[in-house]
Amino acid sequence: MGWIQYIFHQSPEIALFLSLAGGYAIGKIQFGKFQLGGVAGSLLVAVLISQVGVTIDNGVKAVLFALFIYAVGFESGPQFFRSLGRQSLREIGMAVVLAVSGLLTVVVLVRMFGLDKGLASGIAAGALTQSAIIGTASAAIGKLGLAADEVQRLQGNVAVGYAVTYIFGSFGAILVCVNLLPKFMGRSIRDDAMKAEAELLAGAQVYGPGEHPAAPDLVGRIYRVAKAAGKTVAEIEKAASEAAPMTIERIKRAGTLIGVQPNLRLEANDVILVVGRRAGVVAAAGGIGPELQSSEGMDLVVVTRDVTINSPAFTGKTVAEIREATAEDLRHGIYVTGIKRADKPLPLHPDTRIEPGDVVTLYGTDQELQRVVKSIGTVILPSDKTDFVFHGLGLVIGLLIGIAVVRIGSIPLTLGSGGGALLSGLLFGWYRSRNLAIGNMPTGASTLLRDLGLAGFVAVVGLQSGLQAVQTIATSGLSIFLIGVVVTIVPLLITMLFGRYVLKYDNTAIFAGALSGSRSANPAFGEVLDKAGNSIPTTPFAITYALANVFLTLLGPLVVAFA
């Protein structure tokens, strides 16, 4: 045992990564339909490792959590700000009900069991995983006018109650939000997250990494001219319908490639490459000639580029108006495959109105795209590099916001580093959606920040608090721990019932995000995100999380007053 303690003393980061590795291994194990998950597994393994004795600096925990919550906010910023308004009243109701039910549960239980104000405050802080309660409750105890030694004893009990109940406070929220809620709703988080995402995408099909349609909308075909002999290039192209255009991109005559001109007349046995919408290309085959499998020199590279629309000639107009006003030579050979606003697809309907900052996806040859991009806006070049200037500044601003303190009377209120990083992430994500030339963060980088940040944060909590919690339970009995279990579970159940039957939540993924945020339950939210497989739960979480940081912090002096 001594050599293990020596290793962890010399390199406590070994304990951290061992917790992550063991936690994710345990989290993959299925117990019937129940699966612990990597975050809860990391917490459990960290508590076990902590019994050896591990010391990790609080700065590590703060950095990991800031990375996690900033990445979450950055991904969800555009959708978050679009969701604000009257539709946010449900999230406000969730946060209020959980805070009130949490206060009532704590007060009733501590009066039943005759616990003092210090233990009551510590139980509230740990079971509701709101560390700020420790500060507000300790300050309130100091103003009770008690003797100095009694004040010190009560403030010490705050820490005891917190240490005993915090572990299950994190773990229990995961059980309710990730395991119990889907059973209560009768639908999985994943299924409802996919359903909500499909509604946001307005019916557009979005393919994951490595996925492609078996029958793509844009295709290229090689034909040998027979029936089309004597017709010009322009005549053949204009024969295609407006909904399914096509263009002739290459012509080979007598084994030699020749320039493609609108007035060029095709001759029998010419070989042509036709590119365009599949319906138009297939329909044209009967009027051109037989299709060839291949022909030397007829290969052509086409590219897809995202372009931010900022030209006054295109913004503020509908798709139909742009199509009518755009010259034929500018449109030639260019195909629009999609339009996005704030990273969400827009329907390509004739009456869809284009706004500054919308992103259009264009398909065509590189030469033709370079020609047309100059008239539209700024091309967004794909990159696997992260803009550390942009995101470093975002984290700095978020952490500065987090240390700001606003006082309501004698009660200090602060967003903390987590709340500040979340708010900054939302703002910077929103700004990036309107200025896509800056602030790049590849999906892989964002996923790493989220997963490592949250799981690492939870593991550090387990390593720091696990030993003291187990020792306190062993010496003081299980009563404080069991009271903490009730304080963790009951407010969540009350809020869950209120959300379902009063607020009428009917989407499990959105409901889980709102419920975990109303308890400021970051580990639970991490598991919800993992189950969802997309960012759907983030917007309700961001709203309720911000409110919970205020409402739950206010519980400190209220528990001291009523316990």
C-alpha positions in Angstrom: 0.0 0.0 0.0 2.9 2.3 0.8 4.3 2.2 -2.7 0.9 3.1 -4.2 0.7 6.1 -1.9 4.2 7.1 -2.9 3.3 6.9 -6.6 0.1 9.0 -6.2 2.0 11.5 -4.0 4.7 11.9 -6.6 2.3 12.0 -9.6 -1.3 12.6 -8.6 -2.2 12.9 -12.3 -1.8 9.1 -12.4 -4.7 8.7 -10.1 -6.8 11.1 -12.3 -6.2 9.2 -15.5 -6.6 5.9 -13.7 -10.0 7.0 -12.6 -10.9 8.0 -16.1 -9.7 4.7 -17.6 -11.4 2.5 -14.9 -14.5 4.7 -14.9 -15.1 4.4 -18.6 -14.4 0.7 -18.5 -17.0 0.2 -15.8 -19.4 2.6 -17.4 -19.6 0.4 -20.5 -20.9 -2.6 -18.6 -24.6 -3.3 -19.1 -26.7 -4.4 -16.0 -29.8 -5.4 -17.8 -31.0 -2.1 -19.4 -29.0 0.0 -16.9 -25.6 1.3 -17.8 -23.6 3.4 -15.4 -21.9 5.6 -18.1 -18.3 7.0 -18.2 -18.9 10.0 -16.0 -20.6 8.2 -13.1 -18.1 5.4 -13.5 -15.2 7.8 -13.2 -16.7 9.2 -10.0 -17.1 5.8 -8.5 -13.5 4.7 -9.3 -12.1 8.0 -8.1 -13.9 7.5 -4.7 -12.3 4.1 -4.4 -8.8 5.4 -5.3 -9.2 8.3 -2.9 -9.1 5.8 0.0 -5.4 5.4 -0.6 -4.9 9.2 -0.1 -4.6 11.5 -3.1 -4.0 15.2 -3.1 -5.0 17.2 -6.3 -4.9 20.9 -6.6 -8.3 22.7 -6.9 -6.9 24.5 -10.0 -7.0 21.3 -12.0 -10.7 20.9 -11.2 -11.4 24.5 -12.2 -9.6 24.2 -15.5 -11.3 21.0 -16.5 -14.8 22.2 -15.7 -14.2 25.5 -17.5 -13.1 23.6 -20.7 -16.2 21.4 -20.5 -18.8 24.1 -19.9 -17.3 26.5 -22.4 -17.3 23.9 -25.2 -21.0 23.1 -24.3 -21.9 26.8 -24.5 -19.9 27.3 -27.8 -21.7 24.5 -29.6 -25.1 25.7 -28.4 -24.8 29.5 -28.6 -26.8 30.0 -31.9 -29.7 27.8 -30.9 -29.7 29.2 -27.3 -30.3 32.8 -28.3 -32.9 31.8 -30.8 -34.8 29.9 -28.1 -35.0 32.8 -25.6 -38.4 34.4 -25.1 -41.7 33.3 -23.9 -40.8 29.7 -24.7 -38.2 29.9 -21.9 -40.9 30.2 -19.2 -41.0 26.4 -18.8 -37.3 26.4 -17.9 -37.7 29.2 -15.4 -40.6 27.2 -13.8 -38.3 24.1 -13.6 -35.5 26.0 -11.8 -37.9 27.6 -9.3 -39.7 24.4 -8.4 -36.5 22.5 -7.8 -35.0 25.2 -5.6 -38.2 25.5 -3.5 -38.7 21.8 -3.2 -35.0 21.4 -2.3 -35.4 24.0 0.5 -38.5 22.4 1.9 -37.0 18.9 1.8 -33.9 20.0 3.7 -35.9 22.0 6.3 -38.3 19.1 7.0 -35.7 16.4 7.3 -33.3 18.4 9.5 -36.1 19.3 11.9 -37.3 15.6 12.0 -33.8 14.4 12.9 -32.8 17.4 15.0 -29.7 18.4 13.0 -28.0 21.8 13.6 -27.8 24.7 11.1 -24.3 23.8 10.0 -25.1 20.2 9.1 -28.3 21.3 7.4 -26.5 23.8 5.2 -23.8 21.3 4.3 -26.4 18.7 3.4 -28.1 21.3 1.1 -24.8 22.2 -0.5 -23.7 18.6 -1.1 -27.0 16.9 -1.9 -27.9 19.6 -4.3 -24.3 19.9 -5.6 -24.2 23.7 -5.2 -20.9 24.5 -3.6 -21.8 28.2 -3.4 -24.2 27.3 -0.6 -21.2 26.7 1.7 -20.1 30.3 1.4 -23.6 31.9 1.7 -24.5 29.6 4.6 -21.2 30.1 6.5 -21.6 33.9 6.1 -25.2 33.7 7.5 -24.1 31.6 10.4 -21.5 34.2 11.3 -24.2 36.8 11.6 -26.4 34.8 14.1 -24.8 36.5 17.1 -23.5 33.2 18.6 -20.3 32.7 20.6 -17.2 32.4 18.5 -16.6 28.8 19.3 -20.2 27.9 18.4 -19.9 29.7 15.1 -16.7 27.8 14.3 -18.4 24.5 15.2 -21.4 25.1 13.0 -19.2 26.3 10.1 -17.2 23.2 10.5 -20.3 21.1 10.3 -21.1 22.7 7.0 -18.0 21.1 5.5 -18.9 17.8 7.1 -22.4 17.7 5.7 -21.1 18.7 2.3 -18.4 16.1 2.2 -20.7 13.2 3.2 -23.5 14.1 0.7 -21.8 15.5 -2.3 -20.8 12.2 -3.9 -24.3 10.8 -4.0 -25.5 14.3 -5.0 -23.7 13.9 -8.2 -24.4 10.2 -8.7 -28.1 10.4 -7.8 -28.7 13.2 -10.3 -27.3 10.9 -13.0 -29.6 8.0 -11.9 -32.7 10.2 -12.1 -31.9 12.2 -15.2 -30.3 9.5 -17.3 -32.0 6.3 -16.1 -35.3 7.1 -14.3 -36.6 9.9 -16.5 -36.6 7.9 -19.8 -38.4 5.0 -18.0 -40.9 7.6 -16.7 -41.4 9.1 -20.1 -41.5 5.8 -21.9 -39.0 6.9 -24.6 -35.2 7.0 -24.7 -33.2 10.2 -24.7 -31.5 9.2 -27.9 -34.8 8.7 -29.8 -36.3 12.0 -28.7 -33.0 13.8 -29.4 -33.0 12.6 -33.0 -36.7 13.5 -33.3 -36.1 17.0 -32.1 -33.1 17.4 -34.3 -35.1 16.3 -37.4 -37.7 19.0 -36.6 -35.0 21.6 -36.3 -33.5 20.5 -39.6 -36.9 21.2 -41.4 -36.8 17.7 -43.0 -33.3 18.1 -44.4 -31.2 14.9 -44.4 -27.9 15.3 -42.4 -25.3 12.6 -42.9 -22.8 11.7 -40.2 -19.0 11.2 -40.8 -18.4 8.7 -43.5 -22.1 8.6 -44.5 -23.2 9.3 -48.1 -26.4 8.8 -50.0 -26.5 5.8 -52.2 -28.2 7.8 -55.0 -26.6 11.3 -54.7 -28.6 14.3 -56.0 -25.6 15.6 -58.0 -24.0 13.3 -60.5 -21.7 13.2 -63.5 -22.3 10.9 -66.6 -20.3 10.3 -69.8 -22.3 10.0 -73.1 -21.4 9.4 -76.7 -23.3 11.8 -78.9 -25.8 10.3 -81.3 -29.3 11.9 -81.2 -27.9 15.2 -80.1 -25.6 15.7 -83.1 -26.1 19.1 -84.6 -27.4 20.7 -81.4 -25.5 23.4 -79.5 -24.3 23.1 -75.9 -26.7 25.8 -74.9 -29.7 24.1 -76.5 -29.0 20.8 -74.6 -28.5 22.6 -71.3 -31.7 24.7 -71.7 -33.7 21.5 -72.4 -33.3 20.5 -68.8 -36.0 21.7 -66.3 -35.4 24.5 -63.9 -35.7 22.1 -61.0 -33.2 19.7 -62.4 -30.5 21.6 -64.3 -27.4 20.1 -65.9 -24.3 21.4 -67.7 -21.9 20.0 -70.2 -18.4 20.3 -68.6 -16.1 18.5 -71.1 -16.2 17.6 -74.8 -13.8 15.2 -76.5 -13.8 15.1 -80.3 -11.7 12.6 -82.3 -9.7 11.8 -79.2 -8.9 15.4 -78.3 -10.5 17.6 -75.6 -11.9 20.9 -77.1 -13.2 24.0 -75.4 -16.8 24.1 -74.2 -18.7 27.1 -75.6 -22.5 27.7 -75.4 -22.7 28.0 -79.2 -20.6 25.0 -80.0 -22.5 22.4 -82.1 -22.0 18.8 -81.1 -21.0 16.2 -83.8 -21.8 12.5 -83.9 -19.4 10.3 -81.8 -18.4 13.3 -79.6 -17.9 12.2 -76.0 -19.3 14.6 -73.4 -19.3 14.8 -69.7 -22.7 16.0 -68.2 -22.9 17.2 -64.6 -26.0 18.2 -62.7 -29.0 17.1 -60.8 -29.5 13.4 -61.1 -33.1 13.8 -62.4 -32.0 16.1 -65.2 -28.9 14.1 -66.2 -30.8 10.8 -66.4 -33.7 12.4 -68.3 -31.3 13.9 -70.9 -29.7 10.5 -71.7 -32.4 9.5 -74.2 -31.8 12.7 -76.2 -28.0 12.5 -76.3 -26.9 9.0 -76.9 -25.5 5.9 -75.2 -23.8 6.2 -71.8 -20.1 5.2 -71.5 -18.6 3.7 -68.4 -15.4 5.7 -68.8 -13.4 7.6 -71.3 -9.8 8.7 -71.1 -9.4 12.4 -70.2 -13.0 12.9 -69.2 -12.3 12.8 -65.5 -13.2 16.0 -63.7 -12.6 17.1 -60.1 -15.5 18.9 -58.5 -15.5 20.5 -55.0 -18.0 21.6 -52.4 -17.5 24.9 -50.6 -19.4 26.7 -47.9 -19.7 30.5 -48.5 -20.9 33.1 -46.1 -23.5 35.4 -47.9 -22.8 39.0 -47.3 -23.3 40.7 -50.7 -26.2 43.2 -50.8 -27.1 41.6 -54.1 -28.2 38.5 -52.3 -29.2 39.4 -48.8 -32.8 40.4 -48.0 -34.1 38.6 -51.1 -35.9 35.3 -51.6 -34.4 32.3 -53.3 -36.8 32.9 -56.3 -35.8 36.6 -56.5 -32.1 35.7 -56.5 -32.5 33.1 -59.2 -34.3 35.5 -61.4 -31.9 38.4 -60.9 -28.7 36.3 -61.3 -27.2 36.2 -64.7 -27.1 32.9 -66.5 -23.4 33.0 -67.0 -22.8 33.5 -63.3 -25.0 30.5 -62.4 -23.6 28.2 -65.0 -22.1 25.1 -63.6 -22.8 26.0 -60.0 -25.2 24.0 -57.9 -26.6 25.0 -54.5 -26.8 21.9 -52.3 -28.0 23.6 -49.1 -28.4 26.8 -47.0 -27.7 27.2 -43.3 -28.5 29.8 -40.7 -26.8 29.6 -37.4 -25.6 26.1 -38.4 -29.2 24.9 -39.0 -30.4 24.0 -42.5 -33.0 26.2 -44.2 -35.5 24.7 -46.8 -34.5 25.6 -50.3 -38.0 26.9 -51.1 -38.6 29.8 -53.6 -39.9 32.0 -50.8 -37.0 31.4 -48.3 -35.5 34.8 -47.5 -31.7 35.1 -47.3 -30.2 37.0 -44.4 -26.6 38.3 -43.9 -24.4 35.6 -42.4 -26.4 32.7 -44.0 -24.1 30.0 -45.4 -24.7 28.5 -48.8 -23.1 25.2 -49.9 -22.0 25.3 -53.5 -21.0 22.4 -55.8 -19.0 22.8 -59.0 -15.5 22.9 -60.4 -12.9 24.9 -58.5 -12.5 27.4 -61.3 -16.2 28.1 -61.5 -16.6 28.4 -57.7 -13.7 30.9 -57.5 -15.5 33.0 -60.1 -18.9 33.0 -58.3 -17.7 33.3 -54.7 -16.4 36.8 -55.4 -20.0 37.9 -56.0 -21.5 36.2 -53.0 -19.3 36.6 -49.9 -16.5 34.8 -48.1 -15.5 31.2 -48.6 -15.1 29.1 -45.5 -12.2 26.8 -46.0 -12.4 23.5 -44.0 -9.7 23.2 -41.4 -8.7 20.9 -38.5 -7.0 23.7 -36.7 -8.6 25.3 -33.6 -8.6 29.1 -33.4 -6.9 29.4 -29.9 -6.8 33.2 -30.1 -10.6 33.3 -30.3 -11.3 30.6 -27.8 -8.5 31.6 -25.4 -10.1 35.1 -25.2 -13.5 33.5 -24.8 -12.3 31.5 -21.7 -10.6 34.6 -20.2 -13.8 36.7 -20.6 -15.9 33.8 -19.1 -13.6 33.4 -16.1 -13.6 37.2 -15.5 -17.4 37.1 -15.6 -17.3 34.3 -13.1 -15.4 36.2 -10.5 -17.7 39.1 -10.5 -19.9 39.4 -7.4 -23.3 41.1 -7.1 -24.7 41.5 -3.6 -28.4 41.3 -2.7 -28.2 42.8 0.8 -25.6 40.7 2.6 -25.9 37.8 0.2 -23.1 37.6 -2.5 -24.3 36.2 -5.8 -21.8 35.1 -8.5 -22.0 32.9 -11.6 -18.7 31.2 -10.6 -16.2 30.0 -13.1 -18.6 27.5 -14.5 -21.5 29.9 -15.1 -19.1 32.5 -16.5 -17.5 30.1 -18.9 -21.0 28.9 -20.0 -22.2 32.4 -20.7 -19.0 33.3 -22.6 -19.3 30.0 -24.6 -22.8 30.9 -25.6 -21.9 34.4 -26.7 -18.8 33.3 -28.6 -20.7 30.4 -30.2 -23.4 32.9 -31.4 -20.8 35.3 -32.7 -19.0 32.6 -34.5 -22.2 31.5 -36.3 -22.4 35.0 -37.8 -18.6 35.3 -38.6 -17.5 31.9 -39.7 -14.2 33.0 -41.0 -12.9 33.1 -37.3 -13.3 31.0 -34.2 -12.9 27.6 -35.8 -13.2 24.6 -33.5 -13.4 21.1 -35.2 -16.0 18.8 -33.9 -13.3 16.4 -32.6 -11.7 19.1 -30.6 -15.0 20.2 -29.1 -15.9 16.6 -28.2 -12.6 16.1 -26.5 -13.0 19.3 -24.4 -16.5 18.2 -23.4 -15.7 14.6 -22.5 -12.3 15.1 -20.9 -13.4 18.3 -19.1 -16.5 16.8 -17.5 -15.1 13.3 -16.7 -11.9 14.8 -15.3 -13.8 17.3 -13.2 -15.9 14.6 -11.7 -12.9 12.4 -11.1 -11.1 15.2 -9.2 -14.2 15.7 -7.0 -14.1 12.0 -6.2 -10.4 12.0 -5.4 -10.7 15.1 -3.2 -13.8 14.3 -1.3 -14.1 10.5 -1.3 -11.8 9.7 1.6 -13.3 12.3 3.9 -16.9 11.3 3.0 -16.2 7.6 3.7 -14.4 8.3 7.0 -17.3 10.6 8.1 -19.9 8.0 7.3 -17.9 5.4 9.2 -17.6 7.6 12.3 -20.9 9.4 12.3 -23.2 6.7 11.0 -25.3 6.6 7.9 -27.9 9.1 9.0 -26.4 12.2 7.3 -25.6 10.2 4.2 -29.2 8.8 4.0 -30.7 12.3 4.6 -28.5 13.5 1.7 -29.9 10.7 -0.5 -33.4 11.9 0.2 -32.5 15.6 -0.4 -30.9 14.6 -3.7 -33.8 12.4 -5.0 -37.0 14.0 -3.7 -36.6 17.5 -5.3 -35.7 15.9 -8.6 -38.8 13.7 -8.5 -41.0 16.6 -7.6 -39.6 18.7 -10.4 -39.8 15.8 -12.8 -43.6 15.3 -12.1 -44.1 19.1 -12.3 -42.4 19.3 -15.6 -44.3 16.4 -17.1 -47.8 17.1 -15.9 -47.8 20.9 -15.4 -45.3 22.2 -17.8 -46.1 19.5 -20.4 -42.6 18.4 -21.4 -43.0 15.7 -23.9 -39.5 15.3 -25.3 -37.3 13.2 -23.1 -34.0 14.8 -24.4 -35.2 18.3 -23.8 -36.7 17.4 -20.5 -33.5 15.7 -19.3 -31.5 18.8 -20.2 -33.8 21.1 -18.3 -34.0 18.8 -15.3 -30.2 18.4 -15.0 -29.7 22.1 -15.4 -32.3 23.0 -12.7 -30.2 21.1 -10.3 -26.9 22.4 -11.7 -26.0 18.8 -12.1 -23.1 18.9 -14.5 -22.2 15.2 -14.4 -25.8 14.3 -15.1 -25.9 16.7 -18.0 -22.7 15.2 -19.4 -24.3 11.7 -19.4 -27.5 13.2 -21.0 -25.4 14.7 -23.8 -23.7 11.3 -24.3 -27.0 9.5 -24.5 -28.5 12.1 -26.9 -25.7 12.0 -29.4 -26.4 15.7 -30.3 -26.7 19.1 -28.7 -30.5 19.1 -28.3 -30.5 19.0 -24.5 -28.1 21.9 -24.2 -30.4 24.9 -24.7 -32.8 24.0 -21.9 -29.8 23.0 -19.7 -28.1 26.4 -20.3 -31.2 28.3 -19.2 -32.0 26.3 -16.1 -28.3 26.0 -15.2 -27.9 29.8 -15.1 -31.0 30.2 -13.0 -30.1 27.4 -10.7 -26.7 29.0 -9.9 -28.7 32.0 -8.5 -31.7 30.2 -6.9 -29.7 27.4 -5.2 -27.1 29.9 -3.9 -29.8 31.8 -2.2 -30.7 28.6 -0.3 -27.7 29.0 2.1 -29.1 31.8 4.3 -32.6 30.4 3.9 -31.6 27.0 5.3 -29.8 28.8 8.2 -33.0 30.8 8.9 -35.5 28.0 8.8 -33.6 24.9 9.9 
